Amino acid sequence: MIDDGVSAQDLLAANDLLGKGDYAGAVTLLERAVAEDPTDCSALTALGIAFTEGGEHTKAVKALERALSLQESIPEAHEALGCALYRLGKIEEARKELERALDLAPQDGGVLRNLGVVLDRLGDFERGSDMIEEAYRLNQFDYQAMYALASVRLRQGDLESALELLERIASEDAPINLKMLAIDHVQNLRRYLK
């Protein structure tokens, strides 16, 4: 008898697709996993992340809230929910979710970076930049933290330091969307600094 259910191998494949940026492919596999077991918090969390990264933030909120209703202490779900809410313009709600994620995972660079960005957006510049700095200190190869830190340094008027970070993003194996943004900023900054 053939089993059409999602196996552990399928879940690993979905995580691999997430890592490669194939969010639609990951969503397909993860929706099958959730249909098979609607109480699988790992699959719901991964589905929420895939929806958020794929731009389907309302669907992400639904999946992540379901995961958290089943198990409140999933830092990845709180972080992803915070990101989805941020992208929906619900900044204060995003802050609350990201602070909960930070309570659960205080040394997670991604949480620190995302909360720092949210705090910065809310006008808490000092605390936001401190968190972004800490995220970068924890992982100097986190290109998103590097980009966020470059943005902070630009706002602070430290153009040389921002340029150094942006040149690094532009020249290394960064995600293509960040690489393109960095290249554009580098060109503009070089013109300005002449």
C-alpha positions in Angstrom: 0.0 0.0 0.0 1.3 3.4 -1.0 1.3 6.1 1.8 0.6 9.5 0.4 1.3 11.2 3.7 4.2 13.5 4.3 7.3 11.8 5.7 10.1 13.2 7.8 12.1 13.2 4.6 9.4 15.5 3.0 9.7 17.8 6.0 13.5 18.0 5.6 12.9 18.7 1.9 10.6 21.5 2.8 13.2 23.0 5.1 15.8 22.7 2.3 13.4 24.5 -0.1 13.0 27.3 2.5 16.8 27.6 2.7 17.0 27.9 -1.1 14.2 30.5 -1.3 11.7 28.2 -3.0 8.8 29.3 -0.8 6.1 28.1 -3.1 7.6 24.6 -3.1 8.0 24.6 0.6 4.4 25.8 1.1 3.1 22.9 -1.0 4.9 20.3 1.1 4.1 21.9 4.4 0.4 22.3 3.5 0.3 18.6 3.0 2.0 18.0 6.3 -0.5 20.3 8.1 -3.4 18.6 6.4 -2.1 15.3 7.6 -1.6 16.5 11.1 -3.1 19.9 11.9 -1.5 19.8 15.4 2.1 19.5 14.1 3.7 22.7 15.5 6.9 22.3 13.6 5.0 22.0 10.3 2.7 25.0 11.2 5.7 27.1 12.1 7.6 26.2 9.0 4.5 26.9 6.9 4.1 30.3 8.5 7.7 31.1 7.8 7.3 30.0 4.1 4.2 32.1 3.8 5.9 35.2 5.3 9.0 34.8 3.1 6.8 34.3 0.1 4.9 37.5 0.8 1.6 35.9 2.1 1.7 37.6 5.5 -2.0 37.1 6.4 -1.7 33.4 5.8 1.5 33.3 7.8 -0.2 35.0 10.8 -3.0 32.4 10.7 -0.5 29.4 10.6 1.7 30.9 13.3 -1.1 31.8 15.6 -2.4 28.2 15.2 1.1 26.8 16.1 1.3 29.1 19.2 -2.2 28.2 20.3 -1.0 24.6 20.5 2.4 25.4 22.0 3.1 28.8 23.4 6.9 28.5 23.8 8.1 28.3 20.2 10.6 31.1 19.7 10.7 30.6 15.9 7.0 31.0 15.7 6.9 34.2 17.8 9.8 35.6 15.7 8.1 34.7 12.4 4.8 36.0 13.6 6.5 39.3 14.6 8.0 39.5 11.1 4.6 38.8 9.4 2.9 41.4 11.6 5.7 43.9 10.8 5.2 43.4 7.1 1.5 43.9 7.5 2.2 47.3 9.2 1.2 46.1 12.7 4.4 47.4 14.2 3.4 47.4 17.9 2.0 43.9 17.7 5.2 42.8 15.9 7.3 44.3 18.8 5.3 42.2 21.4 5.9 39.0 19.5 9.5 39.6 18.9 10.0 40.5 22.6 8.4 37.2 23.5 10.7 35.4 21.1 13.7 37.2 22.7 12.5 36.0 26.2 12.5 32.5 24.9 15.8 32.7 22.9 17.8 35.6 24.3 21.0 34.8 22.2 19.2 34.4 18.9 20.8 36.8 16.4 17.8 36.7 14.1 15.4 37.7 16.9 17.8 40.5 18.1 18.1 41.8 14.5 14.4 41.7 13.8 13.4 43.3 17.2 16.1 45.9 16.6 14.6 46.9 13.3 11.1 47.1 14.8 12.3 49.2 17.7 14.2 51.4 15.3 11.0 51.8 13.3 9.1 52.7 16.5 11.6 55.4 17.3 13.6 53.7 20.0 16.8 54.2 18.1 19.3 53.5 20.8 17.8 50.2 21.9 17.1 49.2 18.3 20.7 49.9 17.2 22.1 48.1 20.3 20.2 45.0 19.3 21.3 45.2 15.7 24.9 45.6 16.8 24.6 42.6 19.1 23.0 40.5 16.3 26.0 41.4 14.1 28.4 40.6 16.8 26.9 37.2 17.3 27.1 36.4 13.6 29.2 38.6 11.3 28.0 36.5 8.3 24.4 37.3 8.8 23.9 39.6 5.8 20.5 40.8 7.0 22.1 42.0 10.3 24.9 43.5 8.3 22.4 45.4 6.1 20.4 46.5 9.1 23.6 47.7 10.8 24.6 49.6 7.6 21.2 51.3 7.7 21.7 52.3 11.4 25.2 53.6 10.6 23.8 55.7 7.7 21.2 57.2 9.9 23.9 58.0 12.5 26.0 59.7 9.8 28.8 57.2 9.9 29.0 56.9 6.1 32.5 55.2 5.9 31.4 52.4 8.3 28.1 52.0 6.4 30.0 51.9 3.1 32.4 49.2 4.4 29.4 47.0 5.4 27.6 47.5 2.2 30.7 46.8 0.1 31.1 43.5 2.0 27.5 42.5 1.2 27.9 43.5 -2.4 31.1 41.5 -2.8 30.3 38.3 -0.9 27.8 35.5 -1.4 24.9 37.5 0.1 21.2 36.8 -0.9 20.6 38.5 -4.2 18.0 40.9 -3.0 20.4 42.3 -0.3 23.3 42.2 -2.8 21.3 44.4 -5.3 20.3 46.9 -2.6 23.9 47.1 -1.3 25.3 47.7 -4.8 22.8 50.5 -5.3 23.7 52.1 -1.9 27.4 51.7 -2.5 27.2 53.5 -5.9 25.2 56.3 -4.3 27.5 56.6 -1.3 30.6 56.7 -3.5 29.1 59.6 -5.5 28.3 61.4 -2.3 31.7 60.8 -0.7 33.6 62.1 -3.7 
